[in-house]
Amino acid sequence: MSDIERRIADTMLAKLRERDPSLGPGDLARPVADLDLDSLDLVELHQQLEAELQVKGDLKETAGFAFLDDFGTYFVKLASRG
């Protein structure tokens, strides 16, 4: 796992643990619908990842992601461009 991938995973895991401290790294591959995250949580996650990686993403592109690790893939691509 690259440094960028690790930073993204850590940010996403921190967001999950705000809702349920018992969640772990394996839960990053679960569907968003199963994780008790609502739209505001996902907007906040998007913003946190932008800040962590110092990139600018498009909320419209991430709005329909079915799996949390889709955010990771999206932000790895953004970070690799910069």
PDB file of N, CA, C and O in Angstrom:
ATOM      1  N   MET A   1       0.854  -1.183   0.000  1.00  0.00           N
ATOM      2  CA  MET A   1       0.000   0.000   0.000  1.00  0.00           C
ATOM      3  C   MET A   1       0.895   1.240   0.000  1.00  0.00           C
ATOM      4  O   MET A   1       1.820   1.346   0.806  1.00  0.00           O
ATOM      5  N   SER A   2       0.617   2.162  -0.896  1.00  0.00           N
ATOM      6  CA  SER A   2       1.402   3.391  -0.980  1.00  0.00           C
ATOM      7  C   SER A   2       1.039   4.333   0.169  1.00  0.00           C
ATOM      8  O   SER A   2       0.044   4.134   0.866  1.00  0.00           O
ATOM      9  N   ASP A   3       1.863   5.356   0.347  1.00  0.00           N
ATOM     10  CA  ASP A   3       1.600   6.356   1.387  1.00  0.00           C
ATOM     11  C   ASP A   3       0.247   7.036   1.155  1.00  0.00           C
ATOM     12  O   ASP A   3      -0.508   7.261   2.100  1.00  0.00           O
ATOM     13  N   ILE A   4      -0.050   7.359  -0.092  1.00  0.00           N
ATOM     14  CA  ILE A   4      -1.326   8.019  -0.407  1.00  0.00           C
ATOM     15  C   ILE A   4      -2.491   7.085  -0.083  1.00  0.00           C
ATOM     16  O   ILE A   4      -3.482   7.508   0.514  1.00  0.00           O
ATOM     17  N   GLU A   5      -2.373   5.834  -0.470  1.00  0.00           N
ATOM     18  CA  GLU A   5      -3.444   4.873  -0.183  1.00  0.00           C
ATOM     19  C   GLU A   5      -3.636   4.711   1.322  1.00  0.00           C
ATOM     20  O   GLU A   5      -4.768   4.597   1.790  1.00  0.00           O
ATOM     21  N   ARG A   6      -2.560   4.700   2.073  1.00  0.00           N
ATOM     22  CA  ARG A   6      -2.630   4.574   3.524  1.00  0.00           C
ATOM     23  C   ARG A   6      -3.309   5.803   4.137  1.00  0.00           C
ATOM     24  O   ARG A   6      -4.146   5.668   5.030  1.00  0.00           O
ATOM     25  N   ARG A   7      -2.956   6.981   3.667  1.00  0.00           N
ATOM     26  CA  ARG A   7      -3.573   8.211   4.189  1.00  0.00           C
ATOM     27  C   ARG A   7      -5.062   8.236   3.902  1.00  0.00           C
ATOM     28  O   ARG A   7      -5.858   8.638   4.751  1.00  0.00           O
ATOM     29  N   ILE A   8      -5.440   7.804   2.701  1.00  0.00           N
ATOM     30  CA  ILE A   8      -6.859   7.757   2.335  1.00  0.00           C
ATOM     31  C   ILE A   8      -7.586   6.752   3.223  1.00  0.00           C
ATOM     32  O   ILE A   8      -8.655   7.050   3.756  1.00  0.00           O
ATOM     33  N   ALA A   9      -7.014   5.577   3.381  1.00  0.00           N
ATOM     34  CA  ALA A   9      -7.641   4.543   4.217  1.00  0.00           C
ATOM     35  C   ALA A   9      -7.779   5.024   5.657  1.00  0.00           C
ATOM     36  O   ALA A   9      -8.810   4.786   6.287  1.00  0.00           O
ATOM     37  N   ASP A  10      -6.761   5.694   6.186  1.00  0.00           N
ATOM     38  CA  ASP A  10      -6.825   6.202   7.558  1.00  0.00           C
ATOM     39  C   ASP A  10      -7.930   7.239   7.712  1.00  0.00           C
ATOM     40  O   ASP A  10      -8.649   7.237   8.711  1.00  0.00           O
ATOM     41  N   THR A  11      -8.068   8.122   6.730  1.00  0.00           N
ATOM     42  CA  THR A  11      -9.115   9.152   6.772  1.00  0.00           C
ATOM     43  C   THR A  11     -10.497   8.516   6.706  1.00  0.00           C
ATOM     44  O   THR A  11     -11.398   8.901   7.451  1.00  0.00           O
ATOM     45  N   MET A  12     -10.662   7.545   5.816  1.00  0.00           N
ATOM     46  CA  MET A  12     -11.960   6.880   5.693  1.00  0.00           C
ATOM     47  C   MET A  12     -12.288   6.081   6.948  1.00  0.00           C
ATOM     48  O   MET A  12     -13.435   6.070   7.394  1.00  0.00           O
ATOM     49  N   LEU A  13     -11.303   5.422   7.514  1.00  0.00           N
ATOM     50  CA  LEU A  13     -11.537   4.637   8.721  1.00  0.00           C
ATOM     51  C   LEU A  13     -11.900   5.540   9.900  1.00  0.00           C
ATOM     52  O   LEU A  13     -12.759   5.191  10.710  1.00  0.00           O
ATOM     53  N   ALA A  14     -11.253   6.690   9.995  1.00  0.00           N
ATOM     54  CA  ALA A  14     -11.598   7.644  11.056  1.00  0.00           C
ATOM     55  C   ALA A  14     -13.052   8.092  10.918  1.00  0.00           C
ATOM     56  O   ALA A  14     -13.755   8.233  11.918  1.00  0.00           O
ATOM     57  N   LYS A  15     -13.499   8.314   9.695  1.00  0.00           N
ATOM     58  CA  LYS A  15     -14.896   8.717   9.465  1.00  0.00           C
ATOM     59  C   LYS A  15     -15.840   7.600   9.904  1.00  0.00           C
ATOM     60  O   LYS A  15     -16.847   7.863  10.560  1.00  0.00           O
ATOM     61  N   LEU A  16     -15.522   6.360   9.547  1.00  0.00           N
ATOM     62  CA  LEU A  16     -16.357   5.226   9.953  1.00  0.00           C
ATOM     63  C   LEU A  16     -16.426   5.102  11.469  1.00  0.00           C
ATOM     64  O   LEU A  16     -17.489   4.843  12.035  1.00  0.00           O
ATOM     65  N   ARG A  17     -15.296   5.288  12.111  1.00  0.00           N
ATOM     66  CA  ARG A  17     -15.239   5.105  13.565  1.00  0.00           C
ATOM     67  C   ARG A  17     -15.961   6.202  14.324  1.00  0.00           C
ATOM     68  O   ARG A  17     -16.255   6.042  15.508  1.00  0.00           O
ATOM     69  N   GLU A  18     -16.256   7.322  13.659  1.00  0.00           N
ATOM     70  CA  GLU A  18     -17.105   8.337  14.292  1.00  0.00           C
ATOM     71  C   GLU A  18     -18.485   7.748  14.569  1.00  0.00           C
ATOM     72  O   GLU A  18     -19.110   8.076  15.577  1.00  0.00           O
ATOM     73  N   ARG A  19     -18.952   6.894  13.692  1.00  0.00           N
ATOM     74  CA  ARG A  19     -20.268   6.250  13.804  1.00  0.00           C
ATOM     75  C   ARG A  19     -20.218   4.989  14.647  1.00  0.00           C
ATOM     76  O   ARG A  19     -21.123   4.721  15.437  1.00  0.00           O
ATOM     77  N   ASP A  20     -19.142   4.209  14.471  1.00  0.00           N
ATOM     78  CA  ASP A  20     -19.036   2.917  15.154  1.00  0.00           C
ATOM     79  C   ASP A  20     -17.565   2.620  15.410  1.00  0.00           C
ATOM     80  O   ASP A  20     -16.858   2.175  14.506  1.00  0.00           O
ATOM     81  N   PRO A  21     -17.096   2.861  16.635  1.00  0.00           N
ATOM     82  CA  PRO A  21     -15.681   2.669  16.949  1.00  0.00           C
ATOM     83  C   PRO A  21     -15.174   1.244  16.759  1.00  0.00           C
ATOM     84  O   PRO A  21     -13.963   1.027  16.716  1.00  0.00           O
ATOM     85  N   SER A  22     -16.063   0.281  16.645  1.00  0.00           N
ATOM     86  CA  SER A  22     -15.623  -1.104  16.488  1.00  0.00           C
ATOM     87  C   SER A  22     -15.264  -1.460  15.044  1.00  0.00           C
ATOM     88  O   SER A  22     -14.737  -2.544  14.795  1.00  0.00           O
ATOM     89  N   LEU A  23     -15.540  -0.569  14.091  1.00  0.00           N
ATOM     90  CA  LEU A  23     -15.245  -0.868  12.690  1.00  0.00           C
ATOM     91  C   LEU A  23     -13.740  -0.851  12.449  1.00  0.00           C
ATOM     92  O   LEU A  23     -13.001  -0.114  13.102  1.00  0.00           O
ATOM     93  N   GLY A  24     -13.302  -1.676  11.500  1.00  0.00           N
ATOM     94  CA  GLY A  24     -11.880  -1.789  11.197  1.00  0.00           C
ATOM     95  C   GLY A  24     -11.598  -1.671   9.714  1.00  0.00           C
ATOM     96  O   GLY A  24     -12.505  -1.416   8.922  1.00  0.00           O
ATOM     97  N   PRO A  25     -10.339  -1.858   9.334  1.00  0.00           N
ATOM     98  CA  PRO A  25      -9.942  -1.705   7.930  1.00  0.00           C
ATOM     99  C   PRO A  25     -10.740  -2.563   6.959  1.00  0.00           C
ATOM    100  O   PRO A  25     -10.989  -2.129   5.835  1.00  0.00           O
ATOM    101  N   GLY A  26     -11.143  -3.749   7.349  1.00  0.00           N
ATOM    102  CA  GLY A  26     -11.927  -4.610   6.463  1.00  0.00           C
ATOM    103  C   GLY A  26     -13.270  -4.026   6.090  1.00  0.00           C
ATOM    104  O   GLY A  26     -13.854  -4.392   5.070  1.00  0.00           O
ATOM    105  N   ASP A  27     -13.763  -3.113   6.918  1.00  0.00           N
ATOM    106  CA  ASP A  27     -15.067  -2.501   6.646  1.00  0.00           C
ATOM    107  C   ASP A  27     -15.016  -1.465   5.525  1.00  0.00           C
ATOM    108  O   ASP A  27     -16.062  -1.020   5.052  1.00  0.00           O
ATOM    109  N   LEU A  28     -13.824  -1.077   5.096  1.00  0.00           N
ATOM    110  CA  LEU A  28     -13.702  -0.105   4.008  1.00  0.00           C
ATOM    111  C   LEU A  28     -14.210  -0.668   2.689  1.00  0.00           C
ATOM    112  O   LEU A  28     -14.548   0.094   1.782  1.00  0.00           O
ATOM    113  N   ALA A  29     -14.269  -1.984   2.568  1.00  0.00           N
ATOM    114  CA  ALA A  29     -14.738  -2.621   1.329  1.00  0.00           C
ATOM    115  C   ALA A  29     -16.241  -2.890   1.346  1.00  0.00           C
ATOM    116  O   ALA A  29     -16.786  -3.418   0.377  1.00  0.00           O
ATOM    117  N   ARG A  30     -16.907  -2.535   2.426  1.00  0.00           N
ATOM    118  CA  ARG A  30     -18.348  -2.786   2.525  1.00  0.00           C
ATOM    119  C   ARG A  30     -19.137  -1.729   1.753  1.00  0.00           C
ATOM    120  O   ARG A  30     -18.641  -0.626   1.522  1.00  0.00           O
ATOM    121  N   PRO A  31     -20.367  -2.067   1.354  1.00  0.00           N
ATOM    122  CA  PRO A  31     -21.221  -1.081   0.692  1.00  0.00           C
ATOM    123  C   PRO A  31     -21.536   0.091   1.627  1.00  0.00           C
ATOM    124  O   PRO A  31     -21.737  -0.097   2.827  1.00  0.00           O
ATOM    125  N   VAL A  32     -21.576   1.285   1.068  1.00  0.00           N
ATOM    126  CA  VAL A  32     -21.889   2.482   1.842  1.00  0.00           C
ATOM    127  C   VAL A  32     -23.220   2.310   2.576  1.00  0.00           C
ATOM    128  O   VAL A  32     -23.352   2.732   3.725  1.00  0.00           O
ATOM    129  N   ALA A  33     -24.194   1.702   1.928  1.00  0.00           N
ATOM    130  CA  ALA A  33     -25.524   1.535   2.524  1.00  0.00           C
ATOM    131  C   ALA A  33     -25.492   0.698   3.801  1.00  0.00           C
ATOM    132  O   ALA A  33     -26.389   0.822   4.635  1.00  0.00           O
ATOM    133  N   ASP A  34     -24.487  -0.143   3.970  1.00  0.00           N
ATOM    134  CA  ASP A  34     -24.378  -0.996   5.157  1.00  0.00           C
ATOM    135  C   ASP A  34     -23.636  -0.336   6.311  1.00  0.00           C
ATOM    136  O   ASP A  34     -23.551  -0.914   7.395  1.00  0.00           O
ATOM    137  N   LEU A  35     -23.104   0.845   6.104  1.00  0.00           N
ATOM    138  CA  LEU A  35     -22.191   1.452   7.076  1.00  0.00           C
ATOM    139  C   LEU A  35     -22.808   2.564   7.914  1.00  0.00           C
ATOM    140  O   LEU A  35     -22.083   3.218   8.665  1.00  0.00           O
ATOM    141  N   ASP A  36     -24.092   2.804   7.822  1.00  0.00           N
ATOM    142  CA  ASP A  36     -24.767   3.833   8.619  1.00  0.00           C
ATOM    143  C   ASP A  36     -24.202   5.232   8.338  1.00  0.00           C
ATOM    144  O   ASP A  36     -24.174   6.091   9.219  1.00  0.00           O
ATOM    145  N   LEU A  37     -23.759   5.440   7.108  1.00  0.00           N
ATOM    146  CA  LEU A  37     -23.289   6.764   6.697  1.00  0.00           C
ATOM    147  C   LEU A  37     -24.398   7.428   5.894  1.00  0.00           C
ATOM    148  O   LEU A  37     -25.010   6.797   5.032  1.00  0.00           O
ATOM    149  N   ASP A  38     -24.655   8.695   6.176  1.00  0.00           N
ATOM    150  CA  ASP A  38     -25.663   9.404   5.398  1.00  0.00           C
ATOM    151  C   ASP A  38     -24.977  10.360   4.416  1.00  0.00           C
ATOM    152  O   ASP A  38     -23.749  10.417   4.347  1.00  0.00           O
ATOM    153  N   SER A  39     -25.775  11.097   3.672  1.00  0.00           N
ATOM    154  CA  SER A  39     -25.217  11.988   2.636  1.00  0.00           C
ATOM    155  C   SER A  39     -24.268  13.017   3.215  1.00  0.00           C
ATOM    156  O   SER A  39     -23.241  13.326   2.612  1.00  0.00           O
ATOM    157  N   LEU A  40     -24.605  13.554   4.390  1.00  0.00           N
ATOM    158  CA  LEU A  40     -23.735  14.557   5.010  1.00  0.00           C
ATOM    159  C   LEU A  40     -22.394  13.938   5.380  1.00  0.00           C
ATOM    160  O   LEU A  40     -21.352  14.566   5.189  1.00  0.00           O
ATOM    161  N   ASP A  41     -22.404  12.707   5.910  1.00  0.00           N
ATOM    162  CA  ASP A  41     -21.151  12.021   6.221  1.00  0.00           C
ATOM    163  C   ASP A  41     -20.282  11.879   4.983  1.00  0.00           C
ATOM    164  O   ASP A  41     -19.069  12.078   5.040  1.00  0.00           O
ATOM    165  N   LEU A  42     -20.905  11.536   3.867  1.00  0.00           N
ATOM    166  CA  LEU A  42     -20.148  11.322   2.636  1.00  0.00           C
ATOM    167  C   LEU A  42     -19.597  12.628   2.084  1.00  0.00           C
ATOM    168  O   LEU A  42     -18.496  12.649   1.533  1.00  0.00           O
ATOM    169  N   VAL A  43     -20.347  13.719   2.224  1.00  0.00           N
ATOM    170  CA  VAL A  43     -19.839  15.038   1.815  1.00  0.00           C
ATOM    171  C   VAL A  43     -18.649  15.411   2.704  1.00  0.00           C
ATOM    172  O   VAL A  43     -17.628  15.896   2.216  1.00  0.00           O
ATOM    173  N   GLU A  44     -18.790  15.182   4.002  1.00  0.00           N
ATOM    174  CA  GLU A  44     -17.688  15.475   4.922  1.00  0.00           C
ATOM    175  C   GLU A  44     -16.465  14.618   4.597  1.00  0.00           C
ATOM    176  O   GLU A  44     -15.338  15.113   4.625  1.00  0.00           O
ATOM    177  N   LEU A  45     -16.677  13.343   4.292  1.00  0.00           N
ATOM    178  CA  LEU A  45     -15.566  12.474   3.921  1.00  0.00           C
ATOM    179  C   LEU A  45     -14.870  12.998   2.673  1.00  0.00           C
ATOM    180  O   LEU A  45     -13.642  13.057   2.618  1.00  0.00           O
ATOM    181  N   HIS A  46     -15.650  13.374   1.684  1.00  0.00           N
ATOM    182  CA  HIS A  46     -15.098  13.935   0.448  1.00  0.00           C
ATOM    183  C   HIS A  46     -14.229  15.158   0.775  1.00  0.00           C
ATOM    184  O   HIS A  46     -13.111  15.281   0.275  1.00  0.00           O
ATOM    185  N   GLN A  47     -14.743  16.048   1.606  1.00  0.00           N
ATOM    186  CA  GLN A  47     -14.013  17.263   1.965  1.00  0.00           C
ATOM    187  C   GLN A  47     -12.753  16.946   2.770  1.00  0.00           C
ATOM    188  O   GLN A  47     -11.718  17.586   2.583  1.00  0.00           O
ATOM    189  N   GLN A  48     -12.840  15.968   3.657  1.00  0.00           N
ATOM    190  CA  GLN A  48     -11.672  15.578   4.440  1.00  0.00           C
ATOM    191  C   GLN A  48     -10.585  15.003   3.544  1.00  0.00           C
ATOM    192  O   GLN A  48      -9.404  15.296   3.731  1.00  0.00           O
ATOM    193  N   LEU A  49     -10.974  14.193   2.582  1.00  0.00           N
ATOM    194  CA  LEU A  49      -9.985  13.627   1.667  1.00  0.00           C
ATOM    195  C   LEU A  49      -9.359  14.705   0.790  1.00  0.00           C
ATOM    196  O   LEU A  49      -8.159  14.663   0.516  1.00  0.00           O
ATOM    197  N   GLU A  50     -10.157  15.664   0.350  1.00  0.00           N
ATOM    198  CA  GLU A  50      -9.596  16.784  -0.419  1.00  0.00           C
ATOM    199  C   GLU A  50      -8.549  17.519   0.410  1.00  0.00           C
ATOM    200  O   GLU A  50      -7.463  17.828  -0.080  1.00  0.00           O
ATOM    201  N   ALA A  51      -8.881  17.798   1.666  1.00  0.00           N
ATOM    202  CA  ALA A  51      -7.960  18.527   2.534  1.00  0.00           C
ATOM    203  C   ALA A  51      -6.710  17.709   2.828  1.00  0.00           C
ATOM    204  O   ALA A  51      -5.597  18.233   2.778  1.00  0.00           O
ATOM    205  N   GLU A  52      -6.885  16.434   3.134  1.00  0.00           N
ATOM    206  CA  GLU A  52      -5.755  15.557   3.454  1.00  0.00           C
ATOM    207  C   GLU A  52      -4.779  15.462   2.288  1.00  0.00           C
ATOM    208  O   GLU A  52      -3.564  15.473   2.485  1.00  0.00           O
ATOM    209  N   LEU A  53      -5.307  15.368   1.085  1.00  0.00           N
ATOM    210  CA  LEU A  53      -4.462  15.165  -0.097  1.00  0.00           C
ATOM    211  C   LEU A  53      -4.168  16.441  -0.869  1.00  0.00           C
ATOM    212  O   LEU A  53      -3.393  16.435  -1.826  1.00  0.00           O
ATOM    213  N   GLN A  54      -4.792  17.532  -0.449  1.00  0.00           N
ATOM    214  CA  GLN A  54      -4.644  18.829  -1.118  1.00  0.00           C
ATOM    215  C   GLN A  54      -4.966  18.728  -2.600  1.00  0.00           C
ATOM    216  O   GLN A  54      -4.187  19.137  -3.462  1.00  0.00           O
ATOM    217  N   VAL A  55      -6.147  18.165  -2.867  1.00  0.00           N
ATOM    218  CA  VAL A  55      -6.663  18.046  -4.227  1.00  0.00           C
ATOM    219  C   VAL A  55      -8.093  18.580  -4.233  1.00  0.00           C
ATOM    220  O   VAL A  55      -8.693  18.802  -3.181  1.00  0.00           O
ATOM    221  N   LYS A  56      -8.614  18.777  -5.416  1.00  0.00           N
ATOM    222  CA  LYS A  56     -10.007  19.212  -5.562  1.00  0.00           C
ATOM    223  C   LYS A  56     -10.752  18.164  -6.369  1.00  0.00           C
ATOM    224  O   LYS A  56     -10.430  17.908  -7.529  1.00  0.00           O
ATOM    225  N   GLY A  57     -11.755  17.560  -5.738  1.00  0.00           N
ATOM    226  CA  GLY A  57     -12.576  16.566  -6.410  1.00  0.00           C
ATOM    227  C   GLY A  57     -13.924  17.142  -6.795  1.00  0.00           C
ATOM    228  O   GLY A  57     -14.182  18.327  -6.585  1.00  0.00           O
ATOM    229  N   ASP A  58     -14.770  16.320  -7.352  1.00  0.00           N
ATOM    230  CA  ASP A  58     -16.107  16.723  -7.778  1.00  0.00           C
ATOM    231  C   ASP A  58     -17.123  15.908  -6.990  1.00  0.00           C
ATOM    232  O   ASP A  58     -17.216  14.691  -7.154  1.00  0.00           O
ATOM    233  N   LEU A  59     -17.885  16.585  -6.132  1.00  0.00           N
ATOM    234  CA  LEU A  59     -18.887  15.899  -5.314  1.00  0.00           C
ATOM    235  C   LEU A  59     -19.870  15.094  -6.154  1.00  0.00           C
ATOM    236  O   LEU A  59     -20.327  14.031  -5.733  1.00  0.00           O
ATOM    237  N   LYS A  60     -20.193  15.595  -7.327  1.00  0.00           N
ATOM    238  CA  LYS A  60     -21.143  14.884  -8.194  1.00  0.00           C
ATOM    239  C   LYS A  60     -20.592  13.524  -8.605  1.00  0.00           C
ATOM    240  O   LYS A  60     -21.348  12.563  -8.752  1.00  0.00           O
ATOM    241  N   GLU A  61     -19.282  13.443  -8.788  1.00  0.00           N
ATOM    242  CA  GLU A  61     -18.680  12.178  -9.197  1.00  0.00           C
ATOM    243  C   GLU A  61     -18.706  11.145  -8.077  1.00  0.00           C
ATOM    244  O   GLU A  61     -18.842   9.952  -8.347  1.00  0.00           O
ATOM    245  N   THR A  62     -18.581  11.576  -6.838  1.00  0.00           N
ATOM    246  CA  THR A  62     -18.529  10.633  -5.722  1.00  0.00           C
ATOM    247  C   THR A  62     -19.909  10.348  -5.127  1.00  0.00           C
ATOM    248  O   THR A  62     -20.048   9.421  -4.329  1.00  0.00           O
ATOM    249  N   ALA A  63     -20.908  11.108  -5.490  1.00  0.00           N
ATOM    250  CA  ALA A  63     -22.240  10.974  -4.886  1.00  0.00           C
ATOM    251  C   ALA A  63     -22.856   9.592  -5.079  1.00  0.00           C
ATOM    252  O   ALA A  63     -23.588   9.127  -4.205  1.00  0.00           O
ATOM    253  N   GLY A  64     -22.587   8.936  -6.174  1.00  0.00           N
ATOM    254  CA  GLY A  64     -23.224   7.662  -6.449  1.00  0.00           C
ATOM    255  C   GLY A  64     -22.390   6.440  -6.101  1.00  0.00           C
ATOM    256  O   GLY A  64     -22.766   5.320  -6.448  1.00  0.00           O
ATOM    257  N   PHE A  65     -21.268   6.632  -5.424  1.00  0.00           N
ATOM    258  CA  PHE A  65     -20.409   5.492  -5.112  1.00  0.00           C
ATOM    259  C   PHE A  65     -21.125   4.518  -4.195  1.00  0.00           C
ATOM    260  O   PHE A  65     -21.643   4.901  -3.147  1.00  0.00           O
ATOM    261  N   ALA A  66     -21.150   3.260  -4.595  1.00  0.00           N
ATOM    262  CA  ALA A  66     -21.835   2.231  -3.813  1.00  0.00           C
ATOM    263  C   ALA A  66     -20.944   1.653  -2.714  1.00  0.00           C
ATOM    264  O   ALA A  66     -21.445   1.165  -1.700  1.00  0.00           O
ATOM    265  N   PHE A  67     -19.637   1.706  -2.911  1.00  0.00           N
ATOM    266  CA  PHE A  67     -18.700   1.130  -1.949  1.00  0.00           C
ATOM    267  C   PHE A  67     -17.764   2.208  -1.435  1.00  0.00           C
ATOM    268  O   PHE A  67     -17.354   3.096  -2.182  1.00  0.00           O
ATOM    269  N   LEU A  68     -17.427   2.125  -0.156  1.00  0.00           N
ATOM    270  CA  LEU A  68     -16.563   3.135   0.429  1.00  0.00           C
ATOM    271  C   LEU A  68     -15.180   3.133  -0.224  1.00  0.00           C
ATOM    272  O   LEU A  68     -14.577   4.193  -0.395  1.00  0.00           O
ATOM    273  N   ASP A  69     -14.675   1.958  -0.590  1.00  0.00           N
ATOM    274  CA  ASP A  69     -13.343   1.972  -1.197  1.00  0.00           C
ATOM    275  C   ASP A  69     -13.333   2.585  -2.599  1.00  0.00           C
ATOM    276  O   ASP A  69     -12.262   2.817  -3.159  1.00  0.00           O
ATOM    277  N   ASP A  70     -14.520   2.853  -3.178  1.00  0.00           N
ATOM    278  CA  ASP A  70     -14.581   3.626  -4.416  1.00  0.00           C
ATOM    279  C   ASP A  70     -14.047   5.038  -4.195  1.00  0.00           C
ATOM    280  O   ASP A  70     -13.442   5.627  -5.091  1.00  0.00           O
ATOM    281  N   PHE A  71     -14.275   5.580  -2.987  1.00  0.00           N
ATOM    282  CA  PHE A  71     -13.703   6.893  -2.650  1.00  0.00           C
ATOM    283  C   PHE A  71     -12.186   6.809  -2.697  1.00  0.00           C
ATOM    284  O   PHE A  71     -11.523   7.705  -3.220  1.00  0.00           O
ATOM    285  N   GLY A  72     -11.641   5.737  -2.154  1.00  0.00           N
ATOM    286  CA  GLY A  72     -10.194   5.563  -2.155  1.00  0.00           C
ATOM    287  C   GLY A  72      -9.629   5.544  -3.555  1.00  0.00           C
ATOM    288  O   GLY A  72      -8.649   6.229  -3.847  1.00  0.00           O
ATOM    289  N   THR A  73     -10.243   4.759  -4.421  1.00  0.00           N
ATOM    290  CA  THR A  73      -9.791   4.672  -5.814  1.00  0.00           C
ATOM    291  C   THR A  73      -9.854   6.032  -6.493  1.00  0.00           C
ATOM    292  O   THR A  73      -8.919   6.435  -7.184  1.00  0.00           O
ATOM    293  N   TYR A  74     -10.967   6.738  -6.293  1.00  0.00           N
ATOM    294  CA  TYR A  74     -11.165   8.059  -6.894  1.00  0.00           C
ATOM    295  C   TYR A  74     -10.072   9.032  -6.432  1.00  0.00           C
ATOM    296  O   TYR A  74      -9.476   9.743  -7.241  1.00  0.00           O
ATOM    297  N   PHE A  75      -9.822   9.049  -5.116  1.00  0.00           N
ATOM    298  CA  PHE A  75      -8.857  10.021  -4.602  1.00  0.00           C
ATOM    299  C   PHE A  75      -7.415   9.614  -4.881  1.00  0.00           C
ATOM    300  O   PHE A  75      -6.554  10.490  -4.970  1.00  0.00           O
ATOM    301  N   VAL A  76      -7.120   8.349  -5.019  1.00  0.00           N
ATOM    302  CA  VAL A  76      -5.783   7.931  -5.457  1.00  0.00           C
ATOM    303  C   VAL A  76      -5.533   8.491  -6.857  1.00  0.00           C
ATOM    304  O   VAL A  76      -4.455   9.019  -7.131  1.00  0.00           O
ATOM    305  N   LYS A  77      -6.517   8.379  -7.734  1.00  0.00           N
ATOM    306  CA  LYS A  77      -6.369   8.907  -9.098  1.00  0.00           C
ATOM    307  C   LYS A  77      -6.146  10.422  -9.083  1.00  0.00           C
ATOM    308  O   LYS A  77      -5.288  10.942  -9.796  1.00  0.00           O
ATOM    309  N   LEU A  78      -6.948  11.130  -8.245  1.00  0.00           N
ATOM    310  CA  LEU A  78      -6.774  12.586  -8.165  1.00  0.00           C
ATOM    311  C   LEU A  78      -5.383  12.939  -7.661  1.00  0.00           C
ATOM    312  O   LEU A  78      -4.722  13.813  -8.222  1.00  0.00           O
ATOM    313  N   ALA A  79      -4.941  12.276  -6.619  1.00  0.00           N
ATOM    314  CA  ALA A  79      -3.642  12.591  -6.023  1.00  0.00           C
ATOM    315  C   ALA A  79      -2.496  12.259  -6.967  1.00  0.00           C
ATOM    316  O   ALA A  79      -1.467  12.934  -6.951  1.00  0.00           O
ATOM    317  N   SER A  80      -2.658  11.236  -7.782  1.00  0.00           N
ATOM    318  CA  SER A  80      -1.579  10.856  -8.686  1.00  0.00           C
ATOM    319  C   SER A  80      -1.440  11.833  -9.857  1.00  0.00           C
ATOM    320  O   SER A  80      -0.398  11.881 -10.510  1.00  0.00           O
ATOM    321  N   ARG A  81      -2.477  12.596 -10.112  1.00  0.00           N
ATOM    322  CA  ARG A  81      -2.405  13.612 -11.180  1.00  0.00           C
ATOM    323  C   ARG A  81      -1.599  14.821 -10.745  1.00  0.00           C
ATOM    324  O   ARG A  81      -0.949  15.473 -11.562  1.00  0.00           O
ATOM    325  N   GLY A  82      -1.646  15.122  -9.436  1.00  0.00           N
ATOM    326  CA  GLY A  82      -1.024  16.325  -8.912  1.00  0.00           C
ATOM    327  C   GLY A  82       0.391  16.141  -8.635  1.00  0.00           C
ATOM    328  O   GLY A  82       1.059  17.072  -8.186  1.00  0.00           O
TER     329      GLY A  82
END
